[in-house]
Amino acid sequence: MFLKLAHTQLDVYKYSRKLILEAYKVTKLLPETERYGLISQIRRASISIHLNIAEGSTRKSKADRKRFFEISRGSLIEVDTAIGVAFDLDFLTIEQISFLGENIINTFKVLTGLISSQE
């Protein structure tokens, strides 16, 4: 937030930040009984995406960067899967998750490209 480092200008960083905000909005719609289940898991995984992008961007070697970006992508898939479970349980409607879904897809595409560029 205070450090104006190069990674904060990356599209993937901007997408992942929007994804966190949308994940928090969507999880507010889940039942209170999911506070320590889906709500917690989705929020932690969404933050993990963003944090691993930031940390990976500071690494000097391509192998280190790639490893953090892959962890980030794994967390992204975790969010997608958990949202799918919430949808299947009828906790959320497609209308409620559509913007989050767009963020997931955009982040996945850009993050996958970033991973490929590290090879």
C-alpha positions as CSV (number, residue, x, y, z in Angstrom):
1,M,0.0,0.0,0.0
2,F,2.7,2.5,0.9
3,L,5.5,1.1,-1.2
4,K,4.9,2.0,-4.9
5,L,6.7,-1.0,-6.3
6,A,6.5,-2.2,-9.9
7,H,4.3,-5.2,-9.2
8,T,1.4,-2.9,-8.1
9,Q,1.2,-1.8,-11.8
10,L,0.7,-5.3,-13.1
11,D,-2.7,-6.2,-14.5
12,V,-2.7,-9.4,-12.6
13,Y,-2.2,-7.5,-9.3
14,K,-5.0,-5.1,-10.1
15,Y,-7.3,-8.0,-11.1
16,S,-6.5,-9.9,-7.9
17,R,-7.2,-6.9,-5.8
18,K,-10.7,-6.6,-7.4
19,L,-11.2,-10.3,-6.8
20,I,-10.6,-9.9,-3.1
21,L,-13.1,-7.1,-2.8
22,E,-15.7,-9.0,-4.8
23,A,-15.1,-12.2,-2.7
24,Y,-15.7,-10.3,0.5
25,K,-19.0,-8.9,-1.0
26,V,-20.1,-12.3,-2.1
27,T,-19.2,-14.1,1.2
28,K,-21.4,-11.5,3.1
29,L,-24.3,-13.2,1.3
30,L,-23.5,-16.6,2.7
31,P,-25.3,-17.9,5.8
32,E,-23.8,-17.2,9.2
33,T,-23.4,-20.9,9.7
34,E,-20.6,-20.8,7.1
35,R,-18.5,-18.2,9.0
36,Y,-15.8,-20.8,9.8
37,G,-16.3,-22.8,6.6
38,L,-16.9,-21.4,3.2
39,I,-16.7,-17.7,4.2
40,S,-13.3,-18.1,5.9
41,Q,-11.9,-20.3,3.2
42,I,-12.9,-18.1,0.3
43,R,-11.6,-15.0,2.0
44,R,-8.3,-16.5,3.0
45,A,-7.7,-18.0,-0.5
46,S,-8.6,-14.7,-2.2
47,I,-6.1,-12.8,-0.1
48,S,-3.5,-15.6,-0.7
49,I,-3.8,-15.0,-4.5
50,H,-2.9,-11.3,-4.1
51,L,-0.2,-11.8,-1.5
52,N,1.6,-14.5,-3.5
53,I,1.6,-12.3,-6.6
54,A,3.1,-9.5,-4.6
55,E,5.7,-11.7,-3.0
56,G,6.5,-13.6,-6.2
57,S,7.1,-10.3,-8.0
58,T,9.9,-9.4,-5.6
59,R,11.9,-12.6,-6.1
60,K,15.1,-12.4,-8.2
61,S,15.0,-15.8,-9.9
62,K,12.4,-16.9,-12.5
63,A,12.0,-20.2,-10.6
64,D,11.1,-18.5,-7.4
65,R,8.7,-16.1,-9.1
66,K,7.1,-19.0,-11.0
67,R,6.6,-20.9,-7.7
68,F,4.8,-18.1,-6.0
69,F,2.7,-17.4,-9.1
70,E,1.7,-21.1,-9.2
71,I,0.7,-21.0,-5.5
72,S,-1.4,-18.0,-6.4
73,R,-3.1,-19.8,-9.2
74,G,-3.8,-22.7,-6.9
75,S,-5.5,-20.4,-4.5
76,L,-7.5,-18.9,-7.3
77,I,-8.7,-22.4,-8.3
78,E,-9.6,-22.9,-4.6
79,V,-11.8,-19.8,-4.6
80,D,-13.5,-20.9,-7.8
81,T,-14.2,-24.4,-6.4
82,A,-15.5,-23.0,-3.1
83,I,-17.8,-20.6,-4.9
84,G,-19.0,-23.6,-7.0
85,V,-19.8,-25.5,-3.8
86,A,-21.7,-22.5,-2.4
87,F,-23.7,-22.2,-5.6
88,D,-24.4,-26.0,-5.6
89,L,-25.7,-25.7,-2.0
90,D,-28.1,-22.9,-3.2
91,F,-26.4,-20.4,-1.0
92,L,-25.7,-18.1,-4.0
93,T,-27.3,-17.4,-7.3
94,I,-25.6,-17.0,-10.6
95,E,-26.4,-13.3,-10.6
96,Q,-24.7,-12.9,-7.2
97,I,-21.5,-14.5,-8.3
98,S,-21.3,-13.3,-12.0
99,F,-18.9,-10.4,-11.4
100,L,-16.7,-12.6,-9.1
101,G,-16.7,-15.2,-11.9
102,E,-15.5,-12.6,-14.4
103,N,-12.7,-11.6,-11.9
104,I,-11.7,-15.2,-11.5
105,I,-11.5,-15.8,-15.3
106,N,-9.5,-12.6,-15.9
107,T,-7.1,-13.2,-13.1
108,F,-6.6,-16.9,-14.2
109,K,-5.8,-15.9,-17.8
110,V,-3.3,-13.2,-16.9
111,L,-1.8,-15.3,-14.1
112,T,-1.3,-18.2,-16.4
113,G,0.4,-16.0,-18.9
114,L,2.7,-14.6,-16.2
115,I,3.6,-18.2,-15.2
116,S,4.4,-19.1,-18.8
117,S,6.6,-16.1,-19.1
118,Q,8.8,-17.4,-16.3
119,E,9.8,-20.5,-18.2
